[in-house]
Amino acid sequence: MIVVNTQPFSLVYTLVNHPHLGFILEPHIVQINSLGKYSLTHQRIFTKTADYFSRCIQEKDYEIIALLDELDDDYLFKKFYTDTKKKIRTAEFISKIKESAYEEKVKTFVEERMIKALNLLKGQAIFKTGNDNNPTSMQIDVSNEKASVLFHFKRDADGTRYFPTIKFKGIRVEFMFKNAQIISYNPAWMLLGNDLFDFEKDVDGKKLFPFLNKRFIQINKSSEDTYFNKFVYQLIEKYNVFAEGFEINTKQPEGKAILTMQQVIGDDIALKFSFNYDGASFDYGTLNKISVVVK
């Protein structure tokens, strides 16, 4: 052990920018110096080493540490590398992950555990490493409060401009050209200054990423029809949208219940229950509550 449990120590969670996986969280034990501050003596811990430091580990911490165990390079290699004919080392697998067939599976797996851990850490302070790999370089507050996004479309004779604005704690915040970072994408978590927060309506981080260093996206007049039919209507279905130069008409027609019979396997018949709202059909139990038609 690098840190000894006979002297003061503390458990911290640290955001690390992994060269091949993006941002991941790591649990570290840091020795406390004689001034009561974090020293440079630290070590990453895992479930198998956590009991040695049990004095500062709560039940919820054990749950978080278990989640973060699964973000370790060796764990990912053992879980996802299945080619028994070609022997490679962990470092080779991880370094080539973006070129492999495993990329999407690994990214999804990592992000799911990151999001679970961040939700458990809401309301707490965590840290971000600096260039010196110090796990307590920068303190970050994981917000209990979600931010909101409003997507703007401004249409004129030249085309349409598209950009998002963000409100956090009731105040519009500037995030473009402010070194903001997307920590996870589905759903989005954003690091802005010393605040780390997620969003109402589980905003997709890919919808925000282009604007970290861009004021707006310009859609040429010749591409508007395609853009509106393939992209804009999806945003209107899922998120809050403000329009200038065109109208968004909201209707709430009375729904009619519909029961239909469908043939499934062989001669078996299944009943399908749905609702029809002025031509828009919704299956029973669907999470989608909005249907958009572009005219």
Phi, psi and omega in degrees: 000138176278316177268137179257142184273003177271354175239161183302141178209168181214148175269129176230155174248132189233131172281125180238133178272094182291133185297340183237345185245355185083203183286130173227158176263140175231137173272131180231145169259128183240131177288138177266132183276183185293343178268003180080017181248164178294133175266182177269004177271119184203166174204146173286142178242159178230172180305320184289342179249359187292326185298332179298334182246027188300341182300332182244014183247122179268172181301318180296327179297321178299322178295316180293316181299320178298320177297316184283340171307323187280000175262358179290143182306314182296320179297314181297320179298312182294327182283321191254337182275114188242004180281100183282347182276328182249114181273124175226166179268163180305314184299323179291317179300312183292320184292336182252017186299324182288344179261359189255169177285351183272352192306306184296319179296316181293314181300316179296316180300312181297314183295321178301318181286325175299314183293320176299316181294317180296321178296325177288338183263004181302136180088000181248165173264135172236192182222168175228138180289152173258193180294340181269006181063018175288122185288357178238028184298317187223123179278139182231138176261122177273110190286140170284339187260133179278147172274165176237151180238136173240121179268126184255138171232121179243111184255133176217194185295337183269346183142210183229132173260139183231132178198155176257153167237152184237136170246132179229125184057038176081001184239135175293130182244143176275124179238345180285133180059032179241021181061027174293151181225140174273115183275322173218159189251327188227086002275173185283138164237131182243137172257117180229111186065237179255015180248134176240123185213157172253190192229150168299150178064018174047058182301138176285125181299335179293338178283341181258329188307317182299339186264004175297327180225037179207136182283324182197166171247130180262124176256119180294154182304321183292341183255000187299314184302312179297316183296316180293320183283332183259337188236309187298318182296329177293321177295318181296323179296324190256328193230177176276131184230137175245127185243138170232133180094353171205164186250145170247108181265124181259129178236145176230071182290161178287135181273149176239128179285136181231130178243119181236154177258137180228139176277131180251244182276130179063232180261007181290143180244136177240149176261134179244126182252127180215174178232140178245125179243093177051047177097343177267122184255136179231126176292148177299131178089357180293147178276343180282124183248002185226138173238132184243136175238126179263126179236000000 
